[in-house]
Amino acid sequence: MGYVIGIVIGIPIFIFVGNFFFFRGNAPNDIEIEKYIQNSKNDTIILPHSTEITSKQYIKGLSRRGRPSGFLWSYIYFDNKYKKFLSLQTFLWLDENSQMRGTTLGSNENGDKMSVHINQLQLNNSKYGTKENPVPVFPIDIILEPGQSSWEARGYPEDPFHVSDELNKIFVEQYLKHFMPKEEFKEMFEE
């Protein structure tokens, strides 16, 4: 009987307490996530072939199912248009195309032309744009130029890169929760 109580009650309480104390990070709500997205504009960038790529593993939280950890891949480069360092943020293990997304980036020697979301508050904030603190940008699509072979001709059954609005919301949530410094989070969302 004690074993059953431990399984039914003890483990969920342990997971709840562990997540609360050790994996909390920022706690963005739906309104803050939407505000961040609404303060973003769609733009086009060219991600150079030679970019600095960093990877960070993080713990999303304790769980009885699924993958408790995730990976953030950042592609950091100096953007001539904005005269700032930008960091393309992609996450692994949040959708079925995450690994394909990573393999398609950087395969073009002339760089990848991409549509992205850029938060205007961060873009216009002087704290952002250095190599140490680049402006985060979130991908939408790789734009195939006229004359470039289609995704199908490259061996993909469909576009392996596209980030839907729903997935972008998850990317933004993960960024706000696990990677945006607490002080900057408070500054951005305090009313």
MDAnalysis code that builds the backbone (N, CA, C; Angstrom):
import MDAnalysis as mda
import numpy as np

u = mda.Universe.empty(573, n_residues=191, atom_resindex=np.repeat(np.arange(191), 3), trajectory=True)
u.add_TopologyAttr("name", ["N", "CA", "C"] * 191)
u.add_TopologyAttr("resid", np.arange(1, 192))
u.add_TopologyAttr("resname", ["MET", "GLY", "TYR", "VAL", "ILE", "GLY", "ILE", "VAL", "ILE", "GLY", "ILE", "PRO", "ILE", "PHE", "ILE", "PHE", "VAL", "GLY", "ASN", "PHE", "PHE", "PHE", "PHE", "ARG", "GLY", "ASN", "ALA", "PRO", "ASN", "ASP", "ILE", "GLU", "ILE", "GLU", "LYS", "TYR", "ILE", "GLN", "ASN", "SER", "LYS", "ASN", "ASP", "THR", "ILE", "ILE", "LEU", "PRO", "HIS", "SER", "THR", "GLU", "ILE", "THR", "SER", "LYS", "GLN", "TYR", "ILE", "LYS", "GLY", "LEU", "SER", "ARG", "ARG", "GLY", "ARG", "PRO", "SER", "GLY", "PHE", "LEU", "TRP", "SER", "TYR", "ILE", "TYR", "PHE", "ASP", "ASN", "LYS", "TYR", "LYS", "LYS", "PHE", "LEU", "SER", "LEU", "GLN", "THR", "PHE", "LEU", "TRP", "LEU", "ASP", "GLU", "ASN", "SER", "GLN", "MET", "ARG", "GLY", "THR", "THR", "LEU", "GLY", "SER", "ASN", "GLU", "ASN", "GLY", "ASP", "LYS", "MET", "SER", "VAL", "HIS", "ILE", "ASN", "GLN", "LEU", "GLN", "LEU", "ASN", "ASN", "SER", "LYS", "TYR", "GLY", "THR", "LYS", "GLU", "ASN", "PRO", "VAL", "PRO", "VAL", "PHE", "PRO", "ILE", "ASP", "ILE", "ILE", "LEU", "GLU", "PRO", "GLY", "GLN", "SER", "SER", "TRP", "GLU", "ALA", "ARG", "GLY", "TYR", "PRO", "GLU", "ASP", "PRO", "PHE", "HIS", "VAL", "SER", "ASP", "GLU", "LEU", "ASN", "LYS", "ILE", "PHE", "VAL", "GLU", "GLN", "TYR", "LEU", "LYS", "HIS", "PHE", "MET", "PRO", "LYS", "GLU", "GLU", "PHE", "LYS", "GLU", "MET", "PHE", "GLU", "GLU"])
u.atoms.positions = np.array([
    [0.821, -1.199, 0.000],
    [0.000, 0.000, 0.000],
    [0.865, 1.264, 0.000],
    [1.935, 1.245, 0.818],
    [2.831, 2.401, 0.874],
    [3.486, 2.677, -0.469],
    [3.801, 1.600, -1.194],
    [4.402, 1.727, -2.517],
    [3.451, 2.447, -3.474],
    [2.187, 2.051, -3.457],
    [1.175, 2.654, -4.328],
    [0.996, 4.129, -3.985],
    [0.918, 4.450, -2.701],
    [0.775, 5.849, -2.281],
    [1.999, 6.648, -2.734],
    [3.176, 6.054, -2.599],
    [4.397, 6.723, -3.041],
    [4.388, 7.018, -4.527],
    [3.931, 6.059, -5.312],
    [3.871, 6.232, -6.767],
    [2.807, 7.257, -7.141],
    [1.626, 7.131, -6.573],
    [0.489, 7.968, -6.957],
    [0.617, 9.390, -6.410],
    [1.112, 9.540, -5.200],
    [1.162, 10.859, -4.567],
    [2.592, 11.398, -4.484],
    [3.524, 10.560, -4.065],
    [4.890, 11.013, -3.809],
    [5.624, 11.525, -5.032],
    [5.591, 10.766, -6.117],
    [6.325, 11.169, -7.319],
    [5.775, 12.470, -7.902],
    [4.457, 12.628, -8.076],
    [3.970, 13.914, -8.588],
    [4.333, 15.097, -7.682],
    [4.286, 14.899, -6.367],
    [4.668, 15.985, -5.454],
    [6.152, 16.295, -5.615],
    [6.992, 15.259, -5.714],
    [8.425, 15.459, -5.913],
    [8.687, 16.242, -7.202],
    [8.012, 15.877, -8.281],
    [8.184, 16.566, -9.563],
    [7.745, 18.017, -9.438],
    [6.599, 18.263, -8.820],
    [6.099, 19.625, -8.651],
    [7.080, 20.475, -7.841],
    [7.531, 19.961, -6.706],
    [8.453, 20.701, -5.835],
    [9.795, 20.911, -6.539],
    [10.305, 19.885, -7.205],
    [11.568, 20.012, -7.933],
    [11.494, 21.066, -9.017],
    [10.417, 21.065, -9.795],
    [10.248, 22.078, -10.836],
    [10.144, 23.471, -10.233],
    [9.413, 23.594, -9.129],
    [9.209, 24.894, -8.497],
    [10.531, 25.483, -8.008],
    [11.357, 24.680, -7.359],
    [12.581, 25.206, -6.756],
    [13.790, 25.228, -7.689],
    [13.874, 24.293, -8.632],
    [15.105, 24.170, -9.395],
    [14.995, 24.543, -10.869],
    [13.816, 24.524, -11.455],
    [13.700, 24.757, -12.889],
    [12.737, 25.891, -13.219],
    [12.633, 26.840, -12.328],
    [11.626, 27.869, -12.476],
    [11.973, 28.899, -13.539],
    [13.150, 29.505, -13.506],
    [13.486, 30.553, -14.460],
    [12.475, 31.676, -14.363],
    [12.298, 32.407, -15.454],
    [11.220, 33.384, -15.521],
    [9.924, 32.601, -15.696],
    [8.828, 33.236, -15.413],
    [7.534, 32.561, -15.561],
    [6.637, 33.384, -16.486],
    [6.944, 33.369, -17.802],
    [6.126, 34.173, -18.704],
    [4.721, 33.604, -18.841],
    [3.736, 34.500, -18.776],
    [2.363, 34.057, -19.003],
    [2.002, 34.305, -20.469],
    [0.815, 33.884, -20.862],
    [0.403, 34.023, -22.262],
    [0.378, 35.476, -22.711],
    [-0.008, 36.382, -21.830],
    [-0.070, 37.804, -22.182],
    [1.333, 38.332, -22.474],
    [2.316, 37.959, -21.650],
    [3.695, 38.421, -21.860],
    [4.295, 37.823, -23.129],
    [3.992, 36.569, -23.393],
    [4.485, 35.935, -24.621],
    [3.889, 36.645, -25.834],
    [2.587, 36.907, -25.799],
    [1.930, 37.616, -26.906],
    [2.469, 39.031, -27.055],
    [2.736, 39.702, -25.947],
    [3.295, 41.061, -25.992],
    [4.663, 41.044, -26.669],
    [5.497, 40.075, -26.316],
    [6.817, 39.948, -26.937],
    [6.660, 39.747, -28.446],
    [5.746, 38.871, -28.836],
    [5.532, 38.584, -30.258],
    [4.967, 39.808, -30.975],
    [4.026, 40.516, -30.344],
    [3.440, 41.706, -30.967],
    [4.464, 42.826, -31.135],
    [5.470, 42.873, -30.257],
    [6.527, 43.878, -30.371],
    [7.615, 43.452, -31.354],
    [7.369, 42.361, -32.060],
    [8.332, 41.871, -33.049],
    [7.824, 42.196, -34.442],
    [8.765, 42.413, -35.356],
    [8.372, 42.610, -36.750],
    [9.034, 41.542, -37.592],
    [8.412, 41.247, -38.703],
    [8.988, 40.296, -39.648],
    [9.993, 41.035, -40.514],
    [11.129, 40.415, -40.752],
    [12.158, 41.021, -41.583],
    [12.899, 39.909, -42.317],
    [13.770, 40.311, -43.209],
    [14.588, 39.368, -43.955],
    [16.046, 39.588, -43.580],
    [16.751, 38.504, -43.307],
    [18.180, 38.575, -43.010],
    [18.911, 37.607, -43.927],
    [20.219, 37.771, -43.997],
    [21.047, 36.772, -44.663],
    [21.982, 36.214, -43.605],
    [21.764, 34.960, -43.260],
    [22.610, 34.283, -42.283],
    [23.857, 33.803, -43.019],
    [25.026, 34.396, -42.700],
    [26.245, 34.028, -43.431],
    [26.597, 32.549, -43.264],
    [27.316, 32.044, -44.251],
    [27.754, 30.642, -44.215],
    [28.670, 30.396, -43.016],
    [29.525, 31.369, -42.729],
    [30.461, 31.216, -41.602],
    [29.921, 31.991, -40.398],
    [29.137, 31.326, -39.601],
    [28.558, 31.935, -38.398],
    [29.083, 31.203, -37.185],
    [29.138, 31.930, -36.081],
    [29.503, 31.280, -34.823],
    [28.267, 30.548, -34.312],
    [28.401, 29.270, -34.082],
    [27.265, 28.464, -33.624],
    [27.541, 27.997, -32.202],
    [26.593, 28.265, -31.317],
    [26.714, 27.776, -29.944],
    [25.501, 26.914, -29.625],
    [25.693, 25.992, -28.718],
    [24.614, 25.106, -28.292],
    [24.567, 25.100, -26.774],
    [23.360, 25.224, -26.236],
    [23.182, 25.159, -24.786],
    [22.093, 24.143, -24.475],
    [22.436, 23.199, -23.614],
    [21.423, 22.260, -23.145],
    [20.777, 22.862, -21.906],
    [19.487, 22.706, -21.782],
    [18.792, 23.217, -20.606],
    [17.738, 22.212, -20.177],
    [17.380, 22.296, -18.909],
    [16.357, 21.408, -18.361],
    [15.029, 22.155, -18.394],
    [14.082, 21.618, -19.148],
    [12.758, 22.239, -19.232],
    [11.978, 22.016, -17.952],
    [12.283, 20.942, -17.253],
    [11.589, 20.608, -16.013],
    [11.526, 19.102, -15.856],
    [11.259, 18.666, -14.653],
    [11.101, 17.235, -14.407],
    [9.765, 16.781, -14.966],
    [9.735, 15.572, -15.477],
    [8.511, 15.049, -16.069],
    [8.539, 13.531, -15.989],
    [7.361, 12.939, -15.981],
    [7.287, 11.475, -16.006],
    [7.298, 10.959, -17.431],
    [7.103, 11.843, -18.405],
    [7.115, 11.436, -19.811],
    [7.925, 12.438, -20.626],
    [8.328, 12.006, -21.778],
    [8.966, 12.916, -22.711],
    [10.393, 13.266, -22.341],
    [10.898, 14.244, -23.031],
    [12.278, 14.678, -22.840],
    [12.308, 15.857, -21.886],
    [12.989, 15.715, -20.758],
    [13.040, 16.827, -19.814],
    [14.027, 17.909, -20.226],
    [14.936, 17.597, -21.155],
    [15.909, 18.613, -21.544],
    [15.683, 19.039, -22.982],
    [16.160, 20.230, -23.273],
    [16.085, 20.770, -24.618],
    [17.430, 21.367, -24.983],
    [17.558, 21.780, -26.225],
    [18.789, 22.404, -26.696],
    [18.446, 23.683, -27.431],
    [19.185, 24.737, -27.130],
    [19.095, 25.987, -27.873],
    [20.325, 26.066, -28.765],
    [20.099, 26.222, -30.056],
    [21.185, 26.459, -30.997],
    [21.119, 27.926, -31.386],
    [22.230, 28.640, -31.199],
    [22.310, 30.061, -31.544],
    [23.323, 30.241, -32.664],
    [22.916, 30.970, -33.694],
    [23.774, 31.288, -34.834],
    [24.055, 32.783, -34.744],
    [25.258, 33.139, -34.286],
    [25.592, 34.531, -33.971],
    [26.429, 35.118, -35.106],
    [26.037, 36.318, -35.566],
    [26.775, 36.983, -36.641],
    [26.527, 38.485, -36.575],
    [27.400, 39.258, -37.253],
    [27.229, 40.707, -37.329],
    [26.375, 41.017, -38.545],
    [25.295, 41.763, -38.335],
    [24.381, 42.112, -39.418],
    [24.705, 43.520, -39.903],
    [25.048, 43.646, -41.183],
    [25.421, 44.947, -41.746],
    [24.250, 45.912, -41.828],
    [23.056, 45.398, -42.005],
    [21.870, 46.253, -42.103],
    [21.605, 46.971, -40.780],
    [21.655, 46.239, -39.682],
    [21.363, 46.816, -38.368],
    [22.612, 47.295, -37.636],
    [23.785, 46.921, -38.135],
    [25.058, 47.267, -37.475],
    [25.087, 46.753, -36.043],
    [24.574, 45.549, -35.871],
    [24.537, 44.897, -34.561],
    [24.759, 43.404, -34.751],
    [25.152, 42.760, -33.664],
    [25.208, 41.303, -33.674],
    [23.797, 40.767, -33.444],
    [23.427, 39.781, -34.247],
    [22.144, 39.101, -34.104],
    [22.421, 37.638, -33.775],
    [21.446, 37.001, -33.170],
    [21.567, 35.584, -32.838],
    [20.275, 34.873, -33.221],
    [20.352, 34.066, -34.277],
    [19.204, 33.267, -34.694],
    [19.013, 32.156, -33.673],
    [17.819, 32.072, -33.085],
    [17.522, 31.117, -32.018],
    [16.694, 29.960, -32.567],
    [17.240, 28.758, -32.522],
    [16.459, 27.573, -32.883],
    [16.552, 26.566, -31.742],
    [15.496, 25.829, -31.553],
    [15.419, 24.871, -30.447],
    [15.263, 23.461, -30.990],
    [15.974, 22.532, -30.362],
    [15.835, 21.113, -30.696],
    [14.830, 20.458, -29.766],
    [14.174, 19.439, -30.267],
    [13.264, 18.566, -29.525],
    [11.938, 19.230, -29.157],
    [11.581, 20.318, -29.831],
    [10.270, 20.912, -29.574],
    [9.278, 20.579, -30.682],
    [9.776, 20.063, -31.796],
    [8.899, 19.645, -32.889],
    [9.625, 18.592, -33.717],
    [8.907, 17.987, -34.639],
    [9.476, 16.880, -35.412],
    [10.509, 17.322, -36.443],
    [10.519, 18.598, -36.836],
    [11.473, 19.073, -37.840],
    [12.724, 19.703, -37.240],
    [12.877, 19.659, -35.932],
    [13.960, 20.413, -35.303],
    [15.346, 20.001, -35.797],
    [15.591, 18.725, -35.970],
    [16.905, 18.303, -36.455],
    [17.094, 18.661, -37.924],
    [16.050, 18.535, -38.718],
    [16.139, 18.897, -40.135],
    [16.417, 20.388, -40.282],
    [15.824, 21.192, -39.414],
    [16.032, 22.638, -39.449],
    [17.522, 22.949, -39.294],
    [18.161, 22.249, -38.361],
    [19.585, 22.475, -38.133],
    [20.455, 22.050, -39.300],
    [20.092, 20.963, -39.971],
    [20.923, 20.495, -41.083],
    [20.762, 21.357, -42.326],
    [19.639, 22.047, -42.474],
    [19.460, 22.892, -43.657],
    [20.194, 24.217, -43.516],
    [20.404, 24.691, -42.282],
    [21.125, 25.950, -42.091],
    [22.597, 25.770, -42.422],
    [23.155, 26.759, -43.072],
    [24.578, 26.734, -43.352],
    [24.982, 25.914, -44.555],
    [24.028, 25.333, -45.256],
    [24.381, 24.516, -46.421],
    [24.590, 25.371, -47.669],
    [24.214, 26.642, -47.621],
    [24.365, 27.539, -48.758],
    [25.633, 28.374, -48.570],
    [26.596, 28.238, -49.469],
    [27.866, 28.955, -49.337],
    [27.692, 30.468, -49.407],
    [26.626, 30.941, -50.027],
    [26.369, 32.380, -50.107],
    [25.554, 32.882, -48.923],
    [25.242, 32.017, -47.995],
    [24.407, 32.391, -46.855],
    [22.962, 32.018, -47.112],
    [22.200, 31.953, -46.056],
    [20.783, 31.614, -46.155],
    [19.950, 32.876, -46.005],
    [19.148, 33.172, -47.019],
    [18.213, 34.295, -46.926],
    [17.004, 33.782, -46.161],
    [16.639, 34.494, -45.090],
    [15.603, 33.987, -44.192],
    [14.628, 35.080, -43.798],
    [13.389, 34.681, -43.587],
    [12.432, 35.574, -42.931],
    [12.470, 35.229, -41.440],
    [12.464, 36.285, -40.615],
    [12.610, 36.116, -39.167],
    [11.706, 37.100, -38.432],
    [11.509, 36.831, -37.138],
    [10.850, 37.766, -36.224],
    [11.950, 38.436, -35.405],
    [11.914, 39.786, -35.316],
    [12.877, 40.532, -34.500],
    [12.095, 41.423, -33.544],
    [12.325, 41.246, -32.244],
    [11.660, 42.071, -31.240],
    [12.240, 43.481, -31.303],
    [11.378, 44.469, -31.534],
    [11.823, 45.845, -31.719],
    [12.348, 46.481, -30.434],
    [11.816, 46.071, -29.281],
    [12.322, 46.611, -28.015],
    [13.773, 46.200, -27.805],
    [14.096, 44.958, -28.108],
    [15.476, 44.497, -27.961],
    [16.370, 45.082, -29.051],
    [15.856, 45.176, -30.269],
    [16.645, 45.722, -31.369],
    [17.043, 47.172, -31.090],
    [16.137, 47.939, -30.502],
    [16.398, 49.359, -30.240],
    [16.995, 49.624, -28.864],
    [17.260, 48.575, -28.106],
    [17.842, 48.707, -26.771],
    [19.362, 48.633, -26.896],
    [20.053, 49.643, -26.367],
    [21.519, 49.692, -26.493],
    [22.220, 48.565, -25.736],
    [21.517, 47.877, -24.831],
    [22.117, 46.739, -24.120],
    [22.304, 45.539, -25.046],
    [21.571, 45.532, -26.158],
    [21.628, 44.418, -27.101],
    [22.410, 44.821, -28.350],
    [22.990, 43.825, -28.985],
    [23.656, 44.046, -30.259],
    [25.152, 43.829, -30.225],
    [25.689, 43.512, -29.051],
    [27.110, 43.188, -28.958],
    [27.283, 41.689, -29.178],
    [28.527, 41.279, -29.376],
    [28.785, 39.850, -29.556],
    [28.427, 39.083, -28.285],
    [28.624, 39.713, -27.128],
    [28.320, 39.067, -25.851],
    [26.818, 39.033, -25.568],
    [26.079, 39.991, -26.111],
    [24.628, 40.061, -25.888],
    [23.926, 40.427, -27.202],
    [23.893, 39.486, -28.149],
    [23.289, 39.779, -29.449],
    [21.765, 39.887, -29.362],
    [21.192, 40.541, -30.363],
    [19.736, 40.644, -30.465],
    [19.201, 39.279, -30.901],
    [18.301, 38.667, -30.114],
    [17.754, 37.373, -30.539],
    [16.756, 37.549, -31.683],
    [16.850, 36.683, -32.673],
    [15.877, 36.663, -33.765],
    [15.366, 35.234, -33.894],
    [14.110, 35.120, -34.282],
    [13.457, 33.814, -34.357],
    [13.079, 33.520, -35.806],
    [13.423, 32.337, -36.307],
    [13.229, 32.024, -37.725],
    [11.766, 31.791, -38.096],
    [11.477, 32.094, -39.359],
    [10.178, 31.738, -39.940],
    [10.420, 30.754, -41.088],
    [11.185, 31.196, -42.089],
    [11.428, 30.383, -43.282],
    [12.783, 30.701, -43.890],
    [13.351, 29.738, -44.593],
    [14.458, 30.008, -45.505],
    [13.809, 30.365, -46.835],
    [14.247, 31.465, -47.418],
    [13.676, 31.930, -48.683],
    [14.529, 31.387, -49.823],
    [13.930, 30.556, -50.645],
    [14.643, 30.020, -51.804],
    [14.584, 31.046, -52.926],
    [15.745, 31.401, -53.438],
    [15.835, 32.377, -54.525],
    [15.439, 31.720, -55.844],
    [14.986, 32.529, -56.811],
    [14.717, 31.960, -58.136],
    [15.982, 31.274, -58.668],
    [15.812, 30.103, -59.200],
    [16.948, 29.346, -59.714],
    [17.515, 28.356, -58.710],
    [17.194, 28.538, -57.428],
    [17.636, 27.552, -56.439],
    [16.731, 26.336, -56.544],
    [17.311, 25.193, -56.305],
    [16.499, 23.984, -56.394],
    [15.471, 23.954, -55.266],
    [14.353, 23.337, -55.541],
    [13.274, 23.238, -54.556],
    [13.685, 22.307, -53.427],
    [12.899, 22.326, -52.364],
    [13.169, 21.405, -51.249],
    [13.084, 19.963, -51.724],
    [12.119, 19.682, -52.592],
    [11.958, 18.321, -53.098],
    [13.201, 17.889, -53.882],
    [13.748, 18.808, -54.690],
    [14.946, 18.488, -55.474],
    [16.160, 18.273, -54.571],
    [16.113, 18.819, -53.372],
    [17.212, 18.644, -52.416],
    [17.039, 17.380, -51.575],
    [15.956, 16.638, -51.823],
    [15.759, 15.374, -51.117],
    [14.828, 15.447, -49.920],
    [14.130, 16.565, -49.756],
    [13.178, 16.700, -48.650],
    [11.763, 16.547, -49.193],
    [10.895, 15.807, -48.519],
    [9.527, 15.645, -49.009],
    [8.720, 16.942, -48.924],
    [9.114, 17.827, -48.026],
    [8.437, 19.119, -47.864],
    [9.437, 20.088, -47.254],
    [9.031, 21.322, -47.054],
    [9.898, 22.339, -46.449],
    [10.296, 21.883, -45.046],
    [11.584, 21.597, -44.812],
    [12.003, 21.093, -43.508],
    [12.259, 22.195, -42.487],
    [12.146, 23.447, -42.915],
    [12.585, 24.534, -42.049],
    [11.451, 25.342, -41.427],
    [10.330, 25.463, -42.091],
    [9.264, 26.396, -41.697],
    [8.925, 26.314, -40.204],
    [8.830, 27.500, -39.584],
    [8.427, 27.614, -38.179],
    [7.050, 28.280, -38.161],
    [6.036, 27.538, -37.763],
    [4.665, 28.055, -37.721],
    [4.517, 29.074, -36.595],
    [3.415, 29.817, -36.611],
    [3.142, 30.777, -35.532],
    [3.048, 30.072, -34.183],
    [2.445, 28.888, -34.165],
    [2.311, 28.140, -32.910],
    [3.681, 27.715, -32.375],
    [4.547, 27.256, -33.281],
    [5.888, 26.851, -32.858],
    [6.714, 28.068, -32.448],
    [6.552, 29.185, -33.149],
    [7.256, 30.409, -32.760],
    [6.877, 30.814, -31.342],
    [5.610, 30.658, -31.003],
    [5.164, 30.984, -29.643],
    [5.888, 30.105, -28.617],
    [6.093, 28.839, -28.945],
    [6.831, 27.934, -28.052],
    [8.298, 28.356, -27.971],
    [8.901, 28.717, -29.118],
    [10.291, 29.199, -29.112],
    [10.419, 30.422, -28.202],
    [9.509, 31.382, -28.362],
    [9.553, 32.607, -27.556],
    [9.382, 32.270, -26.081],
    [8.445, 31.380, -25.766],
    [8.236, 30.983, -24.374],
    [9.509, 30.376, -23.779],
    [10.161, 29.479, -24.521],
    [11.392, 28.854, -24.028],
    [12.493, 29.895, -23.831],
    [12.607, 30.828, -24.779],
    [13.614, 31.889, -24.660],
    [13.347, 32.752, -23.430],
    [12.099, 33.220, -23.278],
    [11.767, 34.090, -22.141],
    [11.957, 33.362, -20.815],
    [11.570, 32.110, -20.765],
    [11.624, 31.355, -19.510],
    [13.044, 30.964, -19.120],
    [13.831, 30.500, -20.081],
    [15.120, 29.895, -19.740],
    [16.352, 30.729, -20.084],
    [16.221, 31.717, -20.968],
    [17.433, 32.384, -21.451],
    [17.457, 33.892, -21.264],
    [16.312, 34.542, -21.189],
    [16.324, 35.982, -20.956],
    [16.666, 36.234, -19.490],
    [17.683, 37.075, -19.215],
    [18.027, 37.363, -17.818],
    [16.837, 37.939, -17.056],
    [16.738, 37.575, -15.784],
    [15.601, 37.990, -14.951],
    [15.410, 39.505, -14.943],
    [16.519, 40.261, -14.842],
    [16.413, 41.722, -14.786],
    [15.808, 42.268, -16.077],
    [16.250, 41.736, -17.210],
    [15.727, 42.185, -18.493],
    [14.269, 41.770, -18.659],
    [13.915, 40.595, -18.151],
    [12.523, 40.142, -18.202],
    [11.638, 41.106, -17.410],
    [12.067, 41.445, -16.191],
    [11.288, 42.375, -15.356],
    [11.167, 43.733, -16.026],
    [12.273, 44.219, -16.592],
    [12.271, 45.522, -17.255],
    [11.312, 45.544, -18.443],
    [11.281, 44.456, -19.200],
    [10.436, 44.415, -20.393],
    [8.953, 44.304, -20.048],
    [8.628, 43.587, -18.966],
    [7.222, 43.285, -18.709],
    [6.626, 43.972, -17.487],
    [7.419, 44.752, -16.736],
    [6.817, 45.475, -15.611],
    [5.940, 46.583, -16.150],
    [4.801, 46.733, -15.566],
    [3.852, 47.775, -16.000],
    [3.985, 48.983, -15.119],
])
